[in-house]
Amino acid sequence: MTENINLPVNICDRDKKFFKCLEWDYADPEIKVHFFTLVFLKGYSTNILLRPLKKIEPWAGFYKNFKTNFFLGRILDAIKKRSVSISLKPVYYCCINEFSDNFFHWFTEVLPKMIYVKNKFKPDVIFHIPFPLKDYQSVSLKYCSLNFFVTKGDFTFFYKLRVVENLYKYPGYYHPELMIETSRLIKNSFANRKLKNRKIYITRKNASRRRILNESETLEVVIRHGFEIFDFDLINFQQQVEIILDTSILVSLHGAALTNMMFMEPGSTIVEFLPKEIINDKCYFILAGTMKHNYYYLSCDMDGLSHITSNFQVDATALEKVLSDATSK
């Protein structure tokens, strides 16, 4: 299937080349499940998968600079420290990678893969999760009716393990049908709600990085346009979804909070603050297209080189113009 991703509503000429490069063939990728017996899994990634005395590479490039003897020593040390979990049940599935303990990656990569496995194999399949669950993880697993097994050791020994390969080579590219199904399952847990028409701004003022330098000036603009202000770091996942379900326009800085657009109704509006001249992270633009939302962006100056760690300076005049347009539709 080919999925058409609309360009931003307020796109300017200088950015057309950047956004048009995303008119890719959105054909459903082949999802591969790799089958193993008698293996060790290291930590909460699939970077290190060992059969005793032999490494396993489930797909090309799985290992980088791998040293078998080093990791065998690590396993022995973990056994001595009693930091090895043992699973002898029939079979577990692993949908985790090194980024999975993160809000964005959890909802756009882990849950869709779990839902794929459950639908393709059997409803009572059990998933291995090698880290303590956060609120949004445990609640979303419940909403999606997924069975799981949590381990906390340095290594876990499995009698049988199935490893689900990533849906796409890079984060920020989505399997449309699985994303929509993930959204549907979570939204169905909040059935019979009377949807409102809220406009919300999610602040990152309490975050450790990537904040708005002129937050007070920015708040004056969004409040003038009738937006409510929320800090999603201060409320639980259920409360977040309840707010988002009632939201028709969502504004926020590039960051995990924008992942919540998954739970908005199709045709809603997203406004993302992006770094000026370095618009090289397209994940929320693509997500908005996948979920059939209208997407606006606002280019911002940064106080550093990396858009991941830098703080942003919002142009209040430009924000005024974007919000005037977005709220008038």
RAQUIVEN-V367625 format. One record per run of one state. SS is the DSSP state (~ for helix, > for strand, _ for the rest). FROM is the first residue (numbers start at 1). LEN is the number of residues. If there is no record, write none. Layout:
SS	FROM	LEN
SS	FROM	LEN
//
This chain:
_	1	12
~	13	8
_	21	12
>	33	10
_	43	6
>	49	3
_	52	2
>	54	2
_	56	12
~	68	13
_	81	3
>	84	4
_	88	4
>	92	3
_	95	8
~	103	18
_	121	5
>	126	4
_	130	5
~	135	9
_	144	3
>	147	4
_	151	4
>	155	10
_	165	11
~	176	15
_	191	7
>	198	5
_	203	9
>	212	1
_	213	2
~	215	10
_	225	3
>	228	3
_	231	1
~	232	3
_	235	2
~	237	9
_	246	1
>	247	7
_	254	2
~	256	8
_	264	5
>	269	7
_	276	7
~	283	8
_	291	3
>	294	9
_	303	9
>	312	2
_	314	2
~	316	13
_	329	1
//
